[in-house]
């Protein structure tokens, strides 16, 4: 993905709380005046959010957040994507093979 990124760690936060915080930050950044942007140009921020699960290593949490951030980039400007939203799709079982059509 393009652009710069950084990580914010919120110990004790669940995914829902972290999404709310990311969304507030996204809205605040959009309202701030940015001296290097032309008048009327908007500032977009994208966030990928993941929460730890039962002793999950920080590297796994960071990888999940990065996949969510990649999904936010795919949506365009000003998006917050929780990891659970994309993992629900990834964790679905594969479709059952279709029966061969009778000849």
C-alpha positions, 0 to 999 in steps of 0.5 A: 500500500502507498503512504506512511503508516504507524502503529498505536497500541492501546493496552486493555482495549477490545476491537470495538473500543479501538475502532471507535478511537480510530474513527474519532482520530480519523474525523479529527484529522479530516477537520484539521487545517493542513498548511501544505495542502491546497485550500479545500483539499481533504486529508484522508486517513485509513486505519486497520484495527486488530485486538489481541486474542488470548495471549496472541503474540504481538507479531500476529496482532500486528499482521492482522492489523496490517491486513485490515489496513490494506483492506482500508486502502482498498476502500479509499480515503477515510476508512477504519477496517477492523480485522474481524470484518475481513477475517470473518470472510477468510475463516468461512469454510470453502464452498462444497463442490458442485455435483457434476451435471448429468450428461 
